[in-house]
């Protein structure tokens, strides 16, 4: 918000009316459209407040003018040229996308984790985010593409990552899901990729299981049996 004052330099012979006009109402709006000075208050300054307008776009600081134009039945005041006050609407928006921390456990038993993605400002063109797991043997994403428009840029979208089972006792494995951006909006197109770090928790154990023997073992030659099985897929025989 900015303010400036207007005051006359002499008592007028007729009322003096000033029209107050913003050159760009999408950047700055004036508090009053007109100011009127009379012979009774010509030397009392009147204040105009200009309020910056928020557009949600990363369009940088924008300069604009507020024009003060005069009209009056006093010929000398009526002959005066308009004056302008130069202002700048300082931008508070940033082109960025935010990837949240993943929540939930990712296990080989099929449990899932989720994270959200949202933009930081309204884009000038659609923003497309490519979502990919860097190790699909450990985790797979449910959405490979997220698209944000000027209408839904501030609505978070959710990605679900499902842990994959490999039957090996390979321990908990860390991997990343990458989010890469493309857009016709130059500032968004210039952004670097981001990653969400996840861990696929192992559910396999290196072991072998010997069952309880069954059948009768006698000196007459009867037999008994038991089984042996591994608890996980081995990396070698």
C-alpha positions in Angstrom: 0.0 0.0 0.0 1.3 3.5 -0.9 -0.1 7.0 -0.3 0.3 10.4 -1.8 -1.3 13.8 -1.2 -2.8 16.5 -3.5 -3.3 20.1 -2.5 -3.9 23.4 -4.4 -1.4 26.3 -4.6 -4.0 29.0 -4.4 -7.7 29.6 -3.7 -9.7 28.8 -6.8 -12.5 30.9 -8.3 -14.5 27.7 -8.8 -14.4 24.1 -7.5 -11.4 22.1 -8.8 -12.0 18.4 -9.4 -9.2 15.9 -9.9 -9.8 12.5 -11.5 -7.5 9.8 -10.0 -6.8 7.0 -12.5 -4.5 3.9 -12.2 -2.9 3.0 -15.5 -3.1 -0.7 -14.5 -5.9 -1.7 -12.1 -4.6 -5.3 -12.0 -1.5 -4.0 -10.3 -2.8 -1.0 -8.2 -6.2 0.2 -7.2 -6.9 3.8 -5.9 -9.0 4.5 -2.8 -11.0 7.3 -4.4 -11.8 8.1 -8.1 -12.0 11.9 -7.6 -10.9 14.7 -5.3 -12.7 18.0 -5.0 -11.3 21.2 -3.7 -13.3 24.3 -3.0 -12.6 27.9 -1.9 -13.1 26.7 1.7 -10.6 23.8 1.7 -8.2 24.4 -1.1 -5.1 24.4 1.2 -6.0 21.2 3.0 -4.1 18.2 1.5 -6.2 15.2 0.5 -4.7 11.7 0.6 -5.0 9.0 -2.0 -4.2 5.4 -1.0 -3.0 3.0 -3.7 -3.3 -0.7 -2.8 -1.3 -3.3 -4.7 -3.3 -6.1 -6.3 -2.3 -9.8 -5.9 -2.4 -11.8 -9.1 -0.8 -15.1 -7.9 1.6 -15.1 -10.9 5.3 -14.9 -10.8 5.4 -11.8 -13.1 8.1 -9.8 -11.2 7.8 -6.3 -9.9 5.5 -4.2 -12.2 5.8 -0.4 -12.6 2.6 1.6 -13.3 1.3 5.2 -12.9 -1.5 6.9 -11.1 -2.6 10.0 -13.1 -4.2 13.1 -11.5 -6.2 15.0 -14.1 -7.8 18.4 -13.4 -11.1 20.0 -14.4 -12.5 23.3 -13.2 -14.6 26.3 -14.0 -11.5 28.3 -13.0 -9.8 28.8 -16.3 -6.3 28.9 -14.9 -6.8 25.6 -13.1 -8.6 24.1 -16.1 -5.5 24.8 -18.2 -3.1 22.8 -16.0 -1.6 19.6 -17.4 -2.2 16.2 -15.7 0.4 14.9 -13.2 1.4 11.3 -12.5 2.7 9.4 -9.5 5.0 6.5 -10.4 4.6 3.3 -8.3 5.8 -0.3 -8.4 3.7 -3.4 -7.3 6.3 -5.7 -5.7 5.7 -9.3 -6.6 5.3 -11.9 -3.8 4.9 -15.0 -6.0 7.6 -17.6 -6.8 7.6 -20.2 -9.6 8.3 -23.4 -7.8 6.9 -26.8 -7.0 6.8 -28.4 -3.6 7.3 -32.1 -3.0 6.2 -33.2 0.5 8.0 -35.7 2.7 6.8 -39.2 2.0 4.5 -40.7 4.7 3.7 -44.4 5.4 5.8 -47.5 5.3 6.9 -49.0 2.0 7.4 -52.8 2.5 7.8 -55.8 0.2 4.5 -57.0 1.6 2.9 -54.4 -0.6 2.4 -51.5 1.8 2.3 -48.0 0.3 3.7 -44.5 1.0 2.3 -41.2 -0.3 3.6 -37.7 -1.0 2.0 -34.6 -2.5 3.1 -32.1 -5.1 1.8 -28.5 -5.5 2.9 -25.4 -7.3 4.0 -22.2 -5.6 2.3 -19.7 -8.0 -0.3 -19.6 -10.8 1.5 -20.6 -14.1 1.2 -18.8 -17.4 0.9 -22.2 -19.1 0.2 -25.7 -18.0 2.9 -27.3 -15.9 3.5 -31.1 -16.5 5.4 -33.1 -13.9 6.9 -36.4 -14.9 7.0 -38.8 -11.9 9.3 -41.8 -12.0 10.8 -44.4 -9.6 14.5 -44.8 -10.1 14.2 -48.4 -9.0 11.0 -50.1 -10.1 12.1 -53.3 -8.6 11.7 -51.6 -5.2 8.8 -49.2 -5.6 6.3 -48.2 -8.3 4.3 -45.0 -8.6 0.6 -44.9 -9.4 0.8 -41.7 -11.5 3.6 -41.1 -14.0 2.4 -37.6 -15.0 0.8 -34.8 -13.0 -0.6 -31.7 -14.8 -1.3 -28.4 -13.1 -3.2 -25.6 -14.8 -4.0 -21.9 -13.9 -7.3 -23.2 -12.4 -5.8 -25.9 -10.0 -2.2 -24.8 -9.4 -2.7 -24.5 -5.7 -4.5 -27.9 -5.2 -2.0 -30.6 -4.0 -2.0 -33.8 -6.0 -1.0 -37.1 -4.4 1.4 -39.8 -5.6 1.2 -43.3 -4.1 4.3 -45.5 -4.1 3.9 -49.3 -3.6 6.8 -51.4 -2.3 7.7 -54.4 -4.6 8.5 -57.9 -3.3 11.7 -59.5 -4.6 11.9 -62.6 -2.3 15.7 -61.9 -1.7 17.0 -61.2 1.8 18.6 -57.9 0.5 17.8 -55.8 3.5 15.9 -52.4 3.5 16.7 -50.7 0.2 16.7 -46.9 -0.3 15.7 -45.4 -3.6 14.3 -42.2 -5.0 11.2 -41.0 -6.9 12.1 -38.2 -9.2 9.7 -35.3 -10.2 10.8 -33.5 -13.4 9.0 -30.4 -14.8 8.2 -29.2 -18.3 6.0 -26.2 -19.2 5.4 -23.5 -21.7 5.9 -21.1 -18.8 9.6 -20.3 -19.0 10.2 -19.8 -15.3 8.6 -23.2 -14.5 10.4 -24.9 -17.4 13.8 -23.7 -15.9 13.2 -25.5 -12.6 15.4 -28.4 -11.6 14.0 -31.8 -10.9 13.2 -32.8 -7.3 13.3 -36.2 -5.5 11.4 -37.9 -2.8 13.5 -40.4 -0.8 11.9 -43.7 0.2 13.0 -47.0 1.6 11.5 -50.4 0.7 11.5 -52.4 3.9 12.6 -56.1 3.4 10.3 -58.9 4.6 12.6 -61.8 3.6 14.9 -63.8 5.9 17.8 -66.1 5.0 17.0 -69.4 6.7 16.1 -73.0 6.1 13.3 -74.8 7.7 13.4 -78.5 8.6 10.0 -80.0 9.2 9.1 -82.5 11.9 9.7 -86.1 10.7 6.6 -88.2 9.9 6.2 -92.0 9.9 7.5 -94.8 12.0 11.2 -95.6 12.0 11.6 -99.3 12.8 14.3 -102.0 12.5 12.0 -103.7 10.1 12.9 -101.1 7.5 10.0 -98.6 7.9 10.7 -95.1 6.8 10.1 -91.5 8.0 10.3 -88.3 6.0 11.0 -84.7 6.7 11.2 -81.7 4.4 13.7 -78.8 4.0 12.9 -75.5 2.4 14.5 -72.1 2.2 13.1 -68.9 3.7 14.1 -66.6 0.9 15.4 -66.7 -2.6 19.2 -67.2 -2.5 21.7 -65.2 -4.5 23.7 -68.4 -5.2 23.0 -72.1 -4.9 
